[in-house]
Amino acid sequence: MYIKEPLAAVPLSSLANTSEQRLPVQGRISRKARLAPLLRALRPHQWAKNVLVFVPLIAAHQFLRPDLWVVSLLTFIAFSLSASGVYVLNDISDIEADRAHPRKRTRPFAAGELTAPEGFAAAAVLFAASFSLAVIGVSWRLACVVLVYGLVTTAYSLLLKREPVLDVFVLAGLYVLRIIAGGIATETPLSSWLLAFALFFFLSLAFVKRYVELVAVKARMPGRGYGPDDALWMHAIGTSSGYMAVLVLALYMNAPEVAVLYHRPQVLWLLCPVLLFWLTRLWFRAGRAIIHDDPVIEALKDPASYLLVGVASAVMLAAI
């Protein structure tokens, strides 16, 4: 009879070393742990701002042009990639200020989940992808606009956001630039009425952002040029800018261009009370400090915003 000898005992340390060589579990866990905060640092929810590139296409009633929709979609992606790159740089430059903020201290760089070198590498890849997509997928003209957007937003993150008043106008200008980019990408002429409306409307939203941040901190804002005494005039100018946007919309109803695009332009007057209600409600909630300090996030999570967008869409369709 043949009797097998018992297996020799293998030291646990040897097994551990062999396992580490065959399956670097720690490295994989580390990479996975980096992916989640990196995605948060890109702030994909902020990409909602870039739907503005579709505005010229919709305003010109080019609904049945698939080629223009494709070009607008590529423009949307290019701006989103560039915006994410800027958000990463912004978070790196704002680490200390964010750590003193009640909400922003949980951002990946401020919380220590990501390092600055990782952020710089990610930003470089995002900027390169954005510019390449604009050049190859759309045109050199759009690529130039994307480049300007990247430069201005980077300057804003590193310097301009610390300059009172100028920072708010830069924010509003970046919103308008997205609409201009959509017009350039689709080769759609932009109405001066549209640009004037966008300027006043987004200036109001920019002031909402700063006002809510100021109310939340209740002190001199770290990394900003505002203090508690600025809340009063900021609220006044912000609400006035919003109502000026509605006034521009009301004046547009009598413009000759309206008769060309709409068969029943008088129906468009219903847009004025809808927009007035939304803006007034936004500033009312901002005054009570019961909204998010980012108006985009507030609009996305507010059911009333979706209802009013639906009503406004129905009004526009009824006017065509």
RAZIBEL-V501312 format. One record per backbone hydrogen bond with DSSP energy under -1.0 kcal/mol. NH is the residue of the N-H (numbers start at 1). CO is the residue of the C=O. E is the energy in kcal/mol with one decimal. If there is no record, write none. Layout:
NH;CO;E  NH;CO;E
//
This chain:
15;11;-1.7  16;12;-2.4  17;13;-2.3  18;14;-2.4  19;15;-2.6  20;16;-2.3  21;17;-1.8  22;18;-2.2  23;19;-2.9  25;23;-2.8  28;24;-1.9  29;25;-2.9  30;26;-2.5  31;27;-2.3  32;28;-2.4  33;29;-2.7  34;30;-1.4  35;31;-1.4  36;32;-1.2  38;34;-1.7  39;35;-2.3  40;36;-1.9  41;37;-2.2  42;38;-1.3  43;40;-1.0  46;43;-1.9  47;44;-1.5  48;45;-1.2  49;46;-1.7  50;47;-1.6  51;48;-1.5  52;49;-1.4  53;50;-1.7  54;51;-1.9  55;52;-1.4  58;54;-2.2  59;55;-3.4  60;56;-1.8  61;58;-1.5  62;57;-2.3  65;62;-1.1  69;65;-1.7  70;66;-2.2  71;67;-2.0  72;68;-2.4  73;69;-2.2  74;70;-2.3  75;71;-2.1  76;72;-2.4  77;73;-2.3  78;74;-2.5  79;75;-2.4  80;76;-2.1  81;77;-2.5  82;78;-2.1  83;79;-2.8  84;80;-2.2  85;81;-1.9  86;82;-2.0  87;83;-2.4  88;84;-2.0  89;85;-1.9  90;86;-2.9  91;87;-2.4  92;88;-1.9  93;89;-2.3  94;90;-1.4  95;92;-1.0  98;94;-3.3  99;95;-1.8  101;98;-1.3  105;101;-1.1  106;103;-1.4  107;104;-1.9  111;107;-2.7  113;108;-2.3  114;108;-1.2  119;115;-1.8  120;116;-2.6  121;117;-2.1  122;118;-2.2  123;119;-2.6  124;120;-2.1  125;121;-1.9  126;122;-2.2  127;123;-2.5  128;124;-2.1  129;125;-2.3  130;126;-2.3  131;127;-2.4  132;128;-2.2  133;129;-2.3  134;130;-2.0  135;131;-2.3  136;132;-2.9  137;133;-2.5  138;134;-1.2  139;134;-1.5  143;139;-1.9  144;140;-2.2  145;141;-1.6  146;142;-2.9  147;143;-2.3  148;144;-2.5  149;145;-2.8  150;146;-2.5  151;147;-2.5  152;148;-2.9  153;149;-2.6  154;150;-2.0  155;151;-2.5  156;152;-2.5  157;153;-2.5  158;154;-2.3  159;155;-2.4  160;155;-2.2  161;156;-2.3  162;159;-1.9  163;160;-1.9  166;164;-2.5  167;163;-2.2  169;165;-1.9  170;166;-2.2  171;167;-2.0  172;168;-2.3  173;169;-2.4  174;170;-2.0  175;171;-1.4  176;172;-1.9  177;173;-2.2  178;174;-1.2  179;175;-1.1  180;176;-2.2  181;177;-2.5  182;178;-2.0  183;179;-2.0  184;180;-2.4  185;181;-2.7  186;182;-1.8  188;183;-2.3  195;191;-1.9  196;192;-2.3  197;193;-2.5  198;194;-2.6  199;195;-2.3  200;196;-2.1  201;197;-2.6  202;198;-2.7  203;199;-1.5  204;200;-1.7  205;201;-1.6  206;202;-2.3  207;203;-2.0  208;204;-1.9  209;205;-2.1  210;206;-1.9  211;207;-2.8  212;208;-2.7  213;209;-1.9  214;210;-2.4  215;211;-2.5  216;212;-2.2  217;213;-2.0  218;214;-2.4  221;226;-1.9  224;221;-1.8  230;227;-2.0  231;228;-1.4  234;230;-2.0  235;231;-2.2  236;232;-1.9  237;233;-2.6  238;234;-2.2  239;235;-2.2  240;236;-2.0  241;237;-2.3  242;238;-1.7  243;239;-2.1  244;240;-2.1  245;241;-1.6  246;242;-1.4  247;243;-2.0  248;244;-2.4  249;245;-2.0  250;246;-2.3  251;247;-2.4  252;248;-2.0  254;251;-1.4  255;252;-1.9  258;255;-1.2  261;257;-1.5  262;258;-2.7  264;319;-2.7  267;264;-1.7  268;265;-1.3  269;266;-1.2  270;267;-1.9  271;268;-2.2  272;269;-1.2  274;270;-1.3  275;271;-2.7  276;272;-2.6  277;273;-2.4  278;274;-2.1  279;275;-2.6  280;276;-2.5  281;277;-2.6  282;278;-2.2  283;279;-2.4  284;280;-2.3  285;281;-2.4  286;282;-2.1  287;283;-2.4  288;284;-1.0  289;286;-1.4  290;285;-2.3  298;294;-2.3  299;295;-2.3  300;296;-2.2  301;297;-1.8  305;302;-1.2  307;303;-1.9  308;304;-2.4  309;305;-2.3  310;306;-2.1  311;307;-2.1  312;308;-2.7  313;309;-2.4  314;310;-2.1  315;311;-2.2  316;312;-2.2  317;313;-2.3  318;314;-2.1  319;315;-1.4  320;316;-1.0
//
